């Protein structure tokens, strides 16, 4: 009996050991790994990352894996840099190429797939770039709080806001003084005091890169010398403390380069002076003025106009004399270059002496607008000439424009190199034409409104939006040229 119990005890012990060992061999299934969170959280194209391609910032809200963003229709999509953010630790690739936000460029002429990954988790975002609607003109402001007789439209380079310097239209000529207003936040703002200058004529407005406004004008308190005033520390003051020309002037123009150097051009108008009608230049960097000879320039002038682009200063001159000529000069790196020397398209042609306007694109191509006929007994027509920096040649740009209103017009070139002409038709109505590269000629004319206008001005802001201003009677009207998608 003891033997049987002993055997049963051994069996029970063996069974216990077997069960215990079997229990140790059981494994628990691991918890499933949580997938990584991958996503693009913001996406856009920025002017800082795409210089000379974009002139504004464009971003879109990312709500799903299909990202659609519209850019101006003139934008070159073949080499655009996107800026984006993702969730933590994500890796982004396009076609196997790692993407660095704000650095890596891609061709967006078709949809682009962004693969966003972390460990074994992947998500594909499809980016499609569309085109904004074409720009259209719209009236944005009329300034009716004062009467004007002469205006100059310019852009604050820091904010891209439009400003208008004007001479007040007063009963007494002695009260015709300078004023400056700006269109900001859908309203007009006066800069400084009303009628802040002495009696003035021939006003031109300009801004330096910090957004400081400067006005050049003929100063009647100083025998019509050329003066420049700036608005700093909440007040207007003469640059250099007094008129700068030292002589009576018949015309003046102001350019400001990227180093904030002022270039004050003026035409000597002292009777019986040996230099009468010659053009001269003084520069200022810290309030004091220095003479700067215009190398290669000689002879009398009728009209002068200037422009500064990419730290280069351009001067266009209508030469005084039989039938007039056009000359153009460029100042860069301390040296003058003659781009045109007494230019006219025919010996028997006549250049009409009432107006000459100029603009220069970002590539250094020069656009002039003036009036010329094609010989004796032919009609005067509005002409645009283009200087190609690449070939160093001049050509007539598009067909000449027929109109009987030949004294009042302006030209501008947008950020994509499209020339735009603002002029009056036979009824003095303001009209606009842009150059159409598809047909190599001017496009259809756009009428602003059925009014008689004067003092036509057109400019393009750094953000790509164009503005046009003019007077109807003595009241100011301002228009804006932009895509309806970019309002």
RAJO-V105647 format. One record per residue. N is the residue number from 1. PSI is psi in radians with two decimals (* if undefined). OMEGA is omega in degrees with one decimal (999 if undefined). Layout:
n:N psi:PSI omega:OMEGA
n:N psi:PSI omega:OMEGA
//
This chain:
n:1 psi:-0.78 omega:177.8
n:2 psi:-0.62 omega:179.8
n:3 psi:-0.75 omega:-178.9
n:4 psi:-0.80 omega:179.4
n:5 psi:-0.69 omega:179.7
n:6 psi:-0.72 omega:-179.8
n:7 psi:-0.75 omega:178.2
n:8 psi:-0.61 omega:177.4
n:9 psi:-0.71 omega:178.5
n:10 psi:-0.69 omega:178.7
n:11 psi:-0.78 omega:-179.4
n:12 psi:-0.70 omega:179.3
n:13 psi:-0.72 omega:-179.9
n:14 psi:-0.71 omega:178.9
n:15 psi:-0.67 omega:179.3
n:16 psi:-0.76 omega:179.9
n:17 psi:-0.67 omega:-178.0
n:18 psi:-0.77 omega:180.0
n:19 psi:-0.72 omega:179.9
n:20 psi:-0.74 omega:-179.3
n:21 psi:-0.68 omega:179.5
n:22 psi:-0.66 omega:179.7
n:23 psi:-0.65 omega:179.9
n:24 psi:-0.45 omega:-177.0
n:25 psi:-0.18 omega:-178.5
n:26 psi:2.23 omega:178.5
n:27 psi:2.52 omega:179.3
n:28 psi:2.32 omega:178.5
n:29 psi:2.33 omega:-179.9
n:30 psi:2.67 omega:175.8
n:31 psi:2.37 omega:178.9
n:32 psi:2.45 omega:-178.3
n:33 psi:2.30 omega:178.7
n:34 psi:2.21 omega:-179.2
n:35 psi:2.52 omega:178.0
n:36 psi:2.61 omega:176.7
n:37 psi:2.10 omega:178.9
n:38 psi:2.35 omega:177.1
n:39 psi:2.65 omega:166.8
n:40 psi:2.19 omega:-174.6
n:41 psi:-0.55 omega:174.6
n:42 psi:2.67 omega:-179.0
n:43 psi:2.43 omega:177.0
n:44 psi:3.02 omega:173.8
n:45 psi:2.30 omega:-172.3
n:46 psi:2.53 omega:-178.4
n:47 psi:-0.57 omega:180.0
n:48 psi:-0.59 omega:-179.5
n:49 psi:-0.25 omega:-175.6
n:50 psi:1.08 omega:-177.4
n:51 psi:2.47 omega:-179.9
n:52 psi:0.14 omega:174.5
n:53 psi:-0.84 omega:175.6
n:54 psi:2.54 omega:-178.0
n:55 psi:0.22 omega:175.0
n:56 psi:2.97 omega:177.0
n:57 psi:2.45 omega:-179.4
n:58 psi:2.11 omega:179.6
n:59 psi:2.78 omega:-176.0
n:60 psi:2.60 omega:176.3
n:61 psi:2.25 omega:-179.9
n:62 psi:1.96 omega:-178.3
n:63 psi:-0.31 omega:178.1
n:64 psi:-2.95 omega:-175.1
n:65 psi:-0.05 omega:175.7
n:66 psi:1.89 omega:-178.4
n:67 psi:2.10 omega:177.1
n:68 psi:2.27 omega:-178.9
n:69 psi:2.37 omega:-178.3
n:70 psi:2.40 omega:177.7
n:71 psi:2.83 omega:177.4
n:72 psi:2.51 omega:-172.3
n:73 psi:-0.34 omega:179.6
n:74 psi:-0.10 omega:-172.6
n:75 psi:2.33 omega:172.0
n:76 psi:2.02 omega:-174.2
n:77 psi:0.01 omega:-169.1
n:78 psi:-0.26 omega:-175.2
n:79 psi:0.98 omega:-175.9
n:80 psi:2.51 omega:176.7
n:81 psi:2.19 omega:177.6
n:82 psi:2.65 omega:172.5
n:83 psi:2.28 omega:-175.0
n:84 psi:2.84 omega:171.1
n:85 psi:2.71 omega:-179.5
n:86 psi:3.03 omega:171.1
n:87 psi:2.89 omega:-170.5
n:88 psi:2.42 omega:173.4
n:89 psi:0.18 omega:-179.9
n:90 psi:2.59 omega:173.0
n:91 psi:2.31 omega:-177.3
n:92 psi:2.31 omega:179.0
n:93 psi:2.60 omega:171.3
n:94 psi:2.02 omega:-178.2
n:95 psi:0.59 omega:179.8
n:96 psi:-0.07 omega:-179.1
n:97 psi:2.17 omega:179.1
n:98 psi:2.42 omega:-176.7
n:99 psi:2.28 omega:174.7
n:100 psi:2.10 omega:-178.6
n:101 psi:2.30 omega:178.9
n:102 psi:0.09 omega:-176.4
n:103 psi:-0.84 omega:-172.0
n:104 psi:2.27 omega:-179.5
n:105 psi:2.60 omega:176.4
n:106 psi:2.84 omega:175.1
n:107 psi:2.03 omega:-177.0
n:108 psi:0.40 omega:175.2
n:109 psi:-0.35 omega:170.2
n:110 psi:3.06 omega:179.2
n:111 psi:2.52 omega:-178.9
n:112 psi:2.27 omega:-179.2
n:113 psi:2.16 omega:176.0
n:114 psi:2.04 omega:176.5
n:115 psi:2.05 omega:-179.1
n:116 psi:2.16 omega:-172.2
n:117 psi:2.62 omega:166.2
n:118 psi:2.06 omega:-174.8
n:119 psi:-2.05 omega:-176.3
n:120 psi:0.10 omega:-178.2
n:121 psi:2.30 omega:-178.1
n:122 psi:2.63 omega:173.8
n:123 psi:2.44 omega:-179.4
n:124 psi:2.21 omega:173.9
n:125 psi:2.28 omega:179.0
n:126 psi:2.05 omega:-177.9
n:127 psi:2.16 omega:177.8
n:128 psi:2.19 omega:179.4
n:129 psi:2.11 omega:177.4
n:130 psi:3.11 omega:-178.9
n:131 psi:2.39 omega:175.8
n:132 psi:2.83 omega:174.1
n:133 psi:2.69 omega:179.4
n:134 psi:2.64 omega:179.4
n:135 psi:2.57 omega:176.7
n:136 psi:2.74 omega:177.6
n:137 psi:2.44 omega:174.6
n:138 psi:2.46 omega:177.1
n:139 psi:2.21 omega:-177.1
n:140 psi:-0.28 omega:-178.0
n:141 psi:2.43 omega:171.5
n:142 psi:2.21 omega:179.9
n:143 psi:1.92 omega:-173.4
n:144 psi:0.16 omega:-175.1
n:145 psi:-0.01 omega:179.0
n:146 psi:2.80 omega:178.4
n:147 psi:2.46 omega:-174.0
n:148 psi:2.71 omega:177.7
n:149 psi:-0.31 omega:179.5
n:150 psi:2.36 omega:-176.6
n:151 psi:2.76 omega:172.2
n:152 psi:2.11 omega:-178.0
n:153 psi:2.32 omega:177.4
n:154 psi:2.91 omega:-175.2
n:155 psi:2.34 omega:169.7
n:156 psi:1.98 omega:-174.3
n:157 psi:-0.31 omega:-178.9
n:158 psi:-0.61 omega:-174.6
n:159 psi:-0.24 omega:-175.3
n:160 psi:0.29 omega:177.0
n:161 psi:2.52 omega:178.2
n:162 psi:2.50 omega:177.4
n:163 psi:2.66 omega:179.0
n:164 psi:2.10 omega:169.1
n:165 psi:2.43 omega:-179.3
n:166 psi:2.78 omega:172.4
n:167 psi:2.20 omega:-178.4
n:168 psi:2.40 omega:177.0
n:169 psi:1.82 omega:-175.2
n:170 psi:2.71 omega:179.1
n:171 psi:-0.74 omega:177.7
n:172 psi:2.25 omega:-180.0
n:173 psi:-0.51 omega:-179.9
n:174 psi:-0.30 omega:-178.5
n:175 psi:0.14 omega:179.1
n:176 psi:1.60 omega:-170.3
n:177 psi:3.03 omega:-173.7
n:178 psi:2.61 omega:174.8
n:179 psi:2.73 omega:175.8
n:180 psi:2.26 omega:175.9
n:181 psi:2.64 omega:178.5
n:182 psi:2.58 omega:178.2
n:183 psi:1.84 omega:-175.2
n:184 psi:2.28 omega:177.7
n:185 psi:0.69 omega:177.8
n:186 psi:0.49 omega:176.9
n:187 psi:2.79 omega:179.3
n:188 psi:2.49 omega:177.5
n:189 psi:2.30 omega:176.4
n:190 psi:2.37 omega:-179.5
n:191 psi:1.91 omega:-178.0
n:192 psi:-2.91 omega:-174.9
n:193 psi:2.73 omega:172.6
n:194 psi:2.45 omega:179.2
n:195 psi:1.00 omega:-170.0
n:196 psi:-0.17 omega:-173.8
n:197 psi:3.07 omega:164.7
n:198 psi:3.13 omega:174.8
n:199 psi:2.36 omega:-171.1
n:200 psi:2.80 omega:175.0
n:201 psi:2.80 omega:174.7
n:202 psi:1.04 omega:-176.6
n:203 psi:2.48 omega:172.6
n:204 psi:2.33 omega:-176.6
n:205 psi:2.49 omega:175.8
n:206 psi:2.83 omega:179.1
n:207 psi:2.55 omega:169.3
n:208 psi:3.10 omega:-172.5
n:209 psi:-0.32 omega:176.8
n:210 psi:-0.05 omega:179.4
n:211 psi:0.27 omega:176.6
n:212 psi:2.20 omega:179.2
n:213 psi:2.51 omega:175.6
n:214 psi:2.45 omega:174.1
n:215 psi:2.33 omega:174.0
n:216 psi:2.50 omega:-175.4
n:217 psi:2.91 omega:171.3
n:218 psi:2.20 omega:-171.2
n:219 psi:1.90 omega:-176.9
n:220 psi:-0.33 omega:175.7
n:221 psi:-0.17 omega:-179.1
n:222 psi:0.74 omega:176.8
n:223 psi:0.73 omega:175.5
n:224 psi:0.58 omega:170.1
n:225 psi:2.78 omega:174.9
n:226 psi:2.30 omega:179.0
n:227 psi:2.68 omega:173.5
n:228 psi:2.26 omega:175.3
n:229 psi:2.58 omega:177.2
n:230 psi:2.75 omega:-180.0
n:231 psi:1.85 omega:179.7
n:232 psi:2.61 omega:-179.5
n:233 psi:0.67 omega:174.8
n:234 psi:0.49 omega:176.6
n:235 psi:2.76 omega:176.7
n:236 psi:2.43 omega:179.1
n:237 psi:2.69 omega:176.5
n:238 psi:2.37 omega:168.9
n:239 psi:2.11 omega:-175.8
n:240 psi:0.01 omega:174.3
n:241 psi:-0.11 omega:-176.3
n:242 psi:2.98 omega:172.6
n:243 psi:2.56 omega:-170.7
n:244 psi:-0.32 omega:-171.5
n:245 psi:-0.61 omega:-177.8
n:246 psi:-0.15 omega:178.4
n:247 psi:2.80 omega:172.8
n:248 psi:2.41 omega:-176.0
n:249 psi:2.70 omega:176.0
n:250 psi:-0.17 omega:178.6
n:251 psi:2.70 omega:-178.7
n:252 psi:2.72 omega:176.6
n:253 psi:2.67 omega:-173.6
n:254 psi:2.29 omega:170.4
n:255 psi:2.59 omega:178.9
n:256 psi:2.13 omega:-177.0
n:257 psi:-3.13 omega:-175.4
n:258 psi:-0.28 omega:176.3
n:259 psi:0.15 omega:-179.8
n:260 psi:0.38 omega:172.0
n:261 psi:2.32 omega:178.2
n:262 psi:2.36 omega:175.9
n:263 psi:1.79 omega:-178.4
n:264 psi:1.80 omega:177.8
n:265 psi:2.51 omega:177.6
n:266 psi:2.76 omega:179.9
n:267 psi:2.10 omega:178.5
n:268 psi:2.25 omega:-179.4
n:269 psi:0.57 omega:178.2
n:270 psi:2.14 omega:-177.8
n:271 psi:2.40 omega:177.1
n:272 psi:0.28 omega:175.5
n:273 psi:2.49 omega:-178.0
n:274 psi:-0.41 omega:-179.8
n:275 psi:0.26 omega:-177.3
n:276 psi:2.37 omega:-179.2
n:277 psi:-0.05 omega:174.4
n:278 psi:2.69 omega:-179.5
n:279 psi:2.43 omega:-179.2
n:280 psi:2.87 omega:-177.2
n:281 psi:2.35 omega:168.5
n:282 psi:2.54 omega:-179.7
n:283 psi:2.72 omega:179.1
n:284 psi:2.32 omega:175.4
n:285 psi:-0.39 omega:-176.9
n:286 psi:0.49 omega:177.7
n:287 psi:-0.46 omega:177.4
n:288 psi:2.69 omega:-174.7
n:289 psi:2.48 omega:177.6
n:290 psi:2.48 omega:176.1
n:291 psi:2.43 omega:174.6
n:292 psi:1.83 omega:179.8
n:293 psi:2.52 omega:177.8
n:294 psi:1.62 omega:-175.9
n:295 psi:2.31 omega:179.3
n:296 psi:-0.07 omega:-178.4
n:297 psi:2.33 omega:172.9
n:298 psi:2.78 omega:176.4
n:299 psi:2.95 omega:-175.3
n:300 psi:2.79 omega:-176.8
n:301 psi:2.74 omega:168.9
n:302 psi:-0.83 omega:-176.4
n:303 psi:2.48 omega:173.0
n:304 psi:2.55 omega:175.4
n:305 psi:2.64 omega:-174.4
n:306 psi:2.90 omega:-178.8
n:307 psi:2.53 omega:174.3
n:308 psi:2.21 omega:178.9
n:309 psi:2.28 omega:177.4
n:310 psi:0.71 omega:178.3
n:311 psi:0.35 omega:172.1
n:312 psi:2.44 omega:-177.1
n:313 psi:2.29 omega:-178.7
n:314 psi:2.44 omega:177.1
n:315 psi:2.20 omega:174.5
n:316 psi:2.38 omega:-175.1
n:317 psi:2.32 omega:164.8
n:318 psi:1.97 omega:-176.8
n:319 psi:2.40 omega:178.3
n:320 psi:2.41 omega:176.5
n:321 psi:-2.96 omega:179.6
n:322 psi:2.04 omega:175.3
n:323 psi:-0.07 omega:176.2
n:324 psi:2.73 omega:174.8
n:325 psi:3.05 omega:176.3
n:326 psi:2.30 omega:175.2
n:327 psi:2.56 omega:-178.1
n:328 psi:2.44 omega:-177.0
n:329 psi:2.61 omega:176.4
n:330 psi:2.37 omega:178.4
n:331 psi:2.06 omega:-179.7
n:332 psi:2.39 omega:178.1
n:333 psi:0.67 omega:175.4
n:334 psi:0.20 omega:-176.2
n:335 psi:2.45 omega:175.3
n:336 psi:2.50 omega:174.7
n:337 psi:2.32 omega:178.5
n:338 psi:2.02 omega:179.3
n:339 psi:-0.50 omega:176.3
n:340 psi:2.30 omega:-179.1
n:341 psi:1.82 omega:179.3
n:342 psi:1.08 omega:-177.6
n:343 psi:2.35 omega:171.3
n:344 psi:2.55 omega:-169.9
n:345 psi:-0.12 omega:177.2
n:346 psi:2.58 omega:-179.0
n:347 psi:-0.56 omega:-178.4
n:348 psi:0.08 omega:177.5
n:349 psi:2.78 omega:173.9
n:350 psi:2.27 omega:174.1
n:351 psi:2.15 omega:-178.7
n:352 psi:2.29 omega:-163.7
n:353 psi:0.27 omega:-174.0
n:354 psi:-0.28 omega:-178.0
n:355 psi:2.55 omega:173.9
n:356 psi:2.17 omega:-179.7
n:357 psi:2.73 omega:-174.5
n:358 psi:2.58 omega:164.8
n:359 psi:2.80 omega:-177.9
n:360 psi:2.30 omega:-179.8
n:361 psi:3.10 omega:-174.6
n:362 psi:-0.25 omega:179.0
n:363 psi:0.05 omega:178.0
n:364 psi:0.24 omega:174.0
n:365 psi:2.35 omega:-174.3
n:366 psi:2.38 omega:178.1
n:367 psi:2.19 omega:177.0
n:368 psi:2.53 omega:171.2
n:369 psi:2.27 omega:176.7
n:370 psi:-3.10 omega:-175.0
n:371 psi:2.37 omega:-178.4
n:372 psi:2.62 omega:171.0
n:373 psi:-3.12 omega:-178.2
n:374 psi:0.40 omega:177.9
n:375 psi:3.04 omega:-179.1
n:376 psi:2.36 omega:176.7
n:377 psi:0.29 omega:174.1
n:378 psi:2.76 omega:-177.4
n:379 psi:2.55 omega:171.0
n:380 psi:2.49 omega:177.7
n:381 psi:2.70 omega:179.9
n:382 psi:2.22 omega:-173.6
n:383 psi:2.52 omega:171.8
n:384 psi:2.25 omega:175.9
n:385 psi:2.44 omega:179.2
n:386 psi:2.33 omega:172.4
n:387 psi:2.11 omega:176.8
n:388 psi:2.05 omega:178.9
n:389 psi:-0.61 omega:-177.3
n:390 psi:-0.75 omega:-176.6
n:391 psi:-0.09 omega:-177.6
n:392 psi:0.71 omega:-178.9
n:393 psi:2.71 omega:175.9
n:394 psi:2.57 omega:175.3
n:395 psi:2.66 omega:173.0
n:396 psi:2.26 omega:-171.1
n:397 psi:1.81 omega:-178.5
n:398 psi:3.12 omega:178.0
n:399 psi:2.68 omega:171.2
n:400 psi:2.55 omega:-174.1
n:401 psi:2.22 omega:-177.0
n:402 psi:2.14 omega:173.6
n:403 psi:2.64 omega:177.0
n:404 psi:-0.18 omega:178.7
n:405 psi:1.72 omega:-165.7
n:406 psi:0.09 omega:-175.3
n:407 psi:-0.23 omega:-169.1
n:408 psi:1.85 omega:179.3
n:409 psi:2.91 omega:179.9
n:410 psi:2.81 omega:-179.0
n:411 psi:2.59 omega:174.9
n:412 psi:2.71 omega:176.4
n:413 psi:2.23 omega:-176.6
n:414 psi:3.13 omega:-174.0
n:415 psi:-0.21 omega:178.3
n:416 psi:0.17 omega:176.3
n:417 psi:0.29 omega:178.4
n:418 psi:2.15 omega:178.8
n:419 psi:2.47 omega:-178.6
n:420 psi:2.31 omega:-177.2
n:421 psi:2.33 omega:-179.0
n:422 psi:2.05 omega:-174.3
n:423 psi:-3.10 omega:179.9
n:424 psi:2.45 omega:175.3
n:425 psi:-2.96 omega:-173.9
n:426 psi:-0.33 omega:-179.9
n:427 psi:0.26 omega:-179.0
n:428 psi:0.28 omega:177.8
n:429 psi:2.35 omega:179.9
n:430 psi:2.24 omega:179.4
n:431 psi:2.78 omega:-174.5
n:432 psi:2.39 omega:171.4
n:433 psi:2.50 omega:174.6
n:434 psi:2.61 omega:-179.5
n:435 psi:2.33 omega:-178.7
n:436 psi:1.86 omega:-177.7
n:437 psi:-0.36 omega:179.9
n:438 psi:-0.54 omega:-179.0
n:439 psi:0.01 omega:-179.0
n:440 psi:0.79 omega:178.4
n:441 psi:3.04 omega:178.9
n:442 psi:2.47 omega:177.5
n:443 psi:-2.98 omega:-179.1
n:444 psi:2.48 omega:179.4
n:445 psi:2.44 omega:178.0
n:446 psi:2.15 omega:178.4
n:447 psi:2.24 omega:-179.5
n:448 psi:-1.01 omega:176.7
n:449 psi:2.75 omega:-173.5
n:450 psi:1.27 omega:179.4
n:451 psi:2.78 omega:172.2
n:452 psi:2.14 omega:-172.7
n:453 psi:2.76 omega:176.1
n:454 psi:2.95 omega:175.8
n:455 psi:0.92 omega:-177.0
n:456 psi:2.26 omega:177.7
n:457 psi:2.43 omega:174.0
n:458 psi:2.37 omega:-179.9
n:459 psi:2.83 omega:177.2
n:460 psi:2.28 omega:-179.7
n:461 psi:2.79 omega:177.4
n:462 psi:-0.48 omega:179.4
n:463 psi:0.08 omega:175.3
n:464 psi:-0.16 omega:179.9
n:465 psi:2.36 omega:179.0
n:466 psi:2.64 omega:178.2
n:467 psi:2.54 omega:175.7
n:468 psi:2.44 omega:179.6
n:469 psi:2.63 omega:177.2
n:470 psi:2.93 omega:177.5
n:471 psi:2.41 omega:167.7
n:472 psi:1.89 omega:-167.6
n:473 psi:-2.05 omega:176.4
n:474 psi:0.40 omega:-178.9
n:475 psi:2.50 omega:-174.9
n:476 psi:2.39 omega:174.1
n:477 psi:2.40 omega:-177.1
n:478 psi:2.32 omega:178.3
n:479 psi:2.71 omega:-177.6
n:480 psi:2.43 omega:-178.9
n:481 psi:1.84 omega:-175.7
n:482 psi:2.81 omega:175.8
n:483 psi:2.45 omega:174.6
n:484 psi:-0.38 omega:178.1
n:485 psi:-0.09 omega:-174.3
n:486 psi:0.45 omega:-179.0
n:487 psi:* omega:999
//
